[in-house]
Amino acid sequence: MIDVHYWPTPNGKKVTILLEECGLEYKITPVNIQKGDQFNKDFLRMNPMGQVPVVELDDGRHLAQSNAIMRYLAHGSPLLPEDPYLAARVDELLFWEQYSHEPYIAVSRFHMRYLGKPRETREPYRVQRGESALDLMQQLLEGRDWFIGSAMTIADIALLAYTRLAHEGGFDLGSRPNVRAWIGRCEDVLGLGPAQR
C-alpha cells in the first residue's frame, strides 16, 4: 500500500486523484503544513526539500514532487502514453505547469484565499503571467478535448488542479470557453464536484 504524506493542497489532490483513477491502494498520512510539519526531522528524512506531497512506496523508498509522483504512478496506464514522443509532450506540459502556470495562478490564489487580501493587491507580474498561462491553455485546447492525444492524461490532471480554482485567485475564465469546457470534462471524468461552472 502506498502511504501518501499529504495536506489537501491542489498539488496533493493531483496525487490522490491519480491513485483513484489507477485503482491503487493508498493511505493518507496528514502533514499539516500550516503548523510546519513538513520541516520536522522525520519528514525531512523522506524529503529534504520540505514539501508535500511525498509518497512512501511498498519497498520503503520515497518520491516527492506531485508531477514526478504522478508520472511514476501512471507508468503503464492509459494516463501516460506509451509512445515516447507523446509521453515527452506530456512531460512538456508537466514542466510548463510547474514553471509557467502554478507560480502565478496558485500564488495569486494564496494571496486572496489564505492571506485574505483583495484582488487588486495581487502582484501585477503574477497576474499578467497567470493571464498569459490561461490564454495559452485556451489556445492549446482549440478544437480538442484534451491536451495530448484523444484521451485524458496526467497532463490534464496536473493542469486541472489549480486551473479549476483560478477564480479564487481573481482570474476570470468567462472569456476562455475552451478552458471552461475542458474543466467540466475533467471534473465529469474524474467524478469531482464542480469548482465553478
N, C-alpha and C positions, 0 to 999 in steps of 0.2 A: 504494500500500500504506500502511496506517495504522501508524504507529510508536507503540507503547504504552510510555510511560515508567512503569515498574511495579515494585512489590515485591509479593510474594504475600500481601497482606493480603486480608481479605474484601471490602473496597471495590475493590481491584484485580481480584479474582476476578469481581466483578459484570461488569466491562467485558469480560474475556476470555470469560466465558460468553455474553454478548450477541453478541460478534463471531462466536463459533462458531455460535450459533443463527441469525444473519443470513447466515452463509456469506461473511463479509467477510475479505479477505486482510489479515493484520497480521503485524508482527514485534514482539518484546519487546526493549526496552532496559532492563536492570535499573537500578534506582535503590535502592541499599542504604540504607534509612532507619535501620538500626541503626548505620551509620557516618556518618550525617548528609549523605549525598549530595544530599538534597533541598534543601540550603542552599548548594550551590556556585553560582557565578555563572552558569554555563551553564544549570543547571536553573531558577534564579530568573528568567532571561530568558524562559523558557517559561511559568513560573507563579510570579509574585511571592509567592503565598500559601505557597510552600514545602511543598506537599502532593502526594502521589501518590494516584491515577494522573493522568497527563496524556497526552492523545493528540495526535500531530502528524499533521495531515491531509495529503493529497497536495499541496495547494497551499501548504503551509508554515505554515498557521495552527495554533494550539494551542487546546485546550479542556481545562479541569480540572473537578474535582468529579465523582465517579463517577455520580451520578444525572443531572447535566446531560449528561455524555458519553453515557449510555445513552439519554436522551431524543433526543439528536441522531442517534445511530446507528440507533435504532429507527424513525425517521420513515419512513413508507411501508411498514412491515412490519406483520404481524398483531400484533406485540407492543406496539404503540401504537395504540389505537383511532382511527379517522378521525373518529368522532363527537366534536364539540368538548366536549360535556358529559362523555362517558366519558373523554376524554383529560384533562380537568380533574380527574376523580375519581382518575385515575392520579397526576396531579401532587399531589393532596391527600395521597395515601399516601407519595409520594416525600419531600415536605416533612416529614410526620409521622415518617417513618423516621429522618431526619437529626436531628430536634429532640427527639423524644419516645421513641425506641427505641434508636438506636445509642449515645447518650451514657451509657446505663445498662447495656445488655447488653454492649456492646463494652468499656467501661472496666472493668466487673467481670471480664470475661474476661482483659483485660490484667493486671489486679491478680493474678489467680490463676495464669494460664498463663505470663506472661513475667516477672512480679516474684516468682513462687513463693510468694505469701502465702496463708495459709489462708482458706477460705470465710468463716469467722466474722469476719475482719478487713475485709471489704468495707464501703464507706461505706453506712450504713443508708439514706440518702435515695436512693442509686443502686439499692439492692436493691428498695426499695419502688416506685420508678418503673419499674424493669425488670419487676417482677412485674405492675404495672398495665398495662404495654405488652403483655405476653404474654396477660394476661386479656382485653384488648380484642381482640387478634387471635383468640383463642378465640371470642369473641362474634361478631366480624365474619364468621368462617368457618362459623357455624352454618347448616347446610343448603345449603352451597355448596362447590364445588371450588376456586374461585379468588376473589381479592379483588374483581376488577372484571369483570363480564360472564361469559361462558361459556367463556373460554379464558385461558391464561396471558398475563400482560402483564409489562412491565418493573417494575410494582409488586410482583409476586410475586418476581421475581429480586432486586430491591433488599431486600425484607424477608427473603428466604431467607438472604442472606449471613451475617448474624450470628445469626439465629434458630436455624439448624441447628447452631450451635456454642454455644448458650446454656448447655448443660450444663458447658462449660469455664469458665463464669463463675459456676457454682454455682446455676444456675436449673434447676428440675425441671420437665420437660414432661410428666411422667406423668399429671398431673391435667388436661391440656389435649389431649384426644384429637383435636379438630378441627385443632389446630396440628400435632400429630404426623402425622396422615394427610396434611395439606397438604404438609408437608416431604417425605414419601415420594413423593407425586405429583410434586412439583417435581424431586426427585432422579431419578426414573424418566424424566420427560420430557427432562430436561437431560443424562441419561447420567452423573450423578455417583454416585460410591460413597456409601453411607450414612455420615453423620457420626455418627448414633446412631439406633437403632430401638427 
